[in-house]
Structure formats: C-alpha cells, structure tokens
Amino acid sequence: MLLFHTTDVIMTHLIQSTVPVLASLDIDETIAFYTKRLGFIEALRMDEYAIVSRDGAEIHFWLCSDRHIAENTSCYVRVADTDRLFQDFSARGLALRPPVVRPWGMKELYVIDTHGNLLKFGERA
C-alpha cells in the first residue's frame, strides 16, 4: 500500500503475517506433538488456547470437541528447504513421505498432526 506524504512516497506493509488457528482436541497433546515431533517451541498454553512457534512462524490452536473439524482443516507453511525439514521431522520420529514436486511448481512436504490437521510445508521447486 502506498501512503502519500506531502513530498515523499512511503511504502508500508500493513499486513505483516498470517497465523493459522487450528483445532485441537487436547491442548496438551497438541503442544507435545508440535514441540517433540516438529521442533516448535511452546509460546502459550491455556485451558482452551495454545500457541507454538518456530523460526519466526506461529501456529495457534483452539480447543475443539469435534474431530471432524480438525480432520477437514489444513494450513500452508512456506519454507526454505523441505528436504531439511523432512530430515528434521524424520529424526524426531515421524514416519513421512519425502517432499514431492507438485504440478503447480511447489515442492511440498505433508504432515498430519495427532488430531487430523494437515500441514503443508512448501517451497518453490
């Protein structure tokens, strides 16, 4: 967005990031999965809400009693190196398929968390 000052043109980015908010059937299980298996850090834990972060990215979770919601939810996370993430996640005990190049020009790695949320980690192929 361009904001005009009397003599200068100033470039300002009003939207700084997006943060997915995913369903969690159990906040403690969610935090355990994301910290132990995906290398995130616990940033907030409450009875009905949680936040994890890694490398400057955040994912939020809300407590939900309907597994169907989580199993039909996904988020896309842009990353620098899907192969390195694959190695990291595998070393943490996840059994995953290696990243694949998709027809839309992205190399993607897929993770389904303990409650059914699909995380797509992608980089330009």
N, C-alpha and C positions, 0 to 999 in steps of 0.2 A: 504494500500500500504506500502511496506517495502522500506525504504531508507537505504542504507548501508553506514556507515561511516567507517573509517579505522579499528576501533576496536569494535565499538558498533553497535547494530541493533536498529534502532529507528522506532517506529510505528507512522505513521502520517495519519490522516484522511484528505484527500484533499477535499472531498465533505462534507460540513457541514450541509446542509439542502436543501430541495426543497421548492419552493414557487409557489403555483398555481397563474396563471394570468387569471382571469375570465372576461367574457364580462359584461359590464354594459350599459344599455340603457339610464341611467340617473345617473350621479355620485352622485348627492345629495340624490336621493332615495336610492341608494346602501349604502352610508355611514349611512343614517338614519336607514335602516333595520339592518345592521350589528352591529351598536352601541346600538340601543334600544332593538332589539329582541334577539341578540346573545351575547351581552356583550363585543364586541370588542371595542377597542379604535381607534379613528381616528389618523393615523400617518402621512398621507399626503393627501392633496386634491388639485388637479389641474383641469383645464378645461377638460382634456381628460385622466386623470390617477388618481388613488387613491390607498392608502394602509391603511389597518386596521390590528390591531394586538391584540392578546390575549394570555396570558400565554406563551410568547416566540415564538408563531407562527404568521406568516404573511400571508395575502391574498392580492394580488394585483388585480386591475381592470383597464381595458382599455375601453374607450368609444366606443361603437359599435352601429350601427343603425339597425342591423339585429337580431331581436328577435330569429330567428331560430338558430343562433349560440349559444346563451345563453341556449336555451331550449335543446340543444344537447351537453352540457358540464357538466362535473362533476369533483369533486376532492375528494380525500380520506384524512381524517384527523385522525391520530392515537391519541387516548385519553386514559386517565387513568380510567375514570368512566363514562360510557354512561348514567347510571341511574341518576347520579347527574347533568349531562348536560341536560338531559330530564327535570328534575325538574326545573333547572335554566331557560331554554328556555320557559317552560310552564308558569312559574311565570312572565315572561316578555311578556306574551300574545300570544305566538304561540300555535296553535292547532296542536299537533303532535301525531303520534302513538308512543307508548313506544318502547324502543330498543328491537330487536329480535336477537336470536342466529341464525346465518346462517350456512348452511351445511359446509362451508369452515372454521369453527372454530372461527368466529369473531362475537362479539355481536355488532350490528350496530344500529345507530340512523340516520334517514334521514331527511334532511331539504331542501326544495326548496325555493330559495330566490325570491324576488319580480320580477326578470327578467327571472326566469326559470332555473338558475344554480342549480344543485343538489350537495349538500354537504353530504358526507357520513362520519359520525363520528364513529370510530370503536375501539374496544379493544379486546384482546384475550378472548375468552369465557372460 
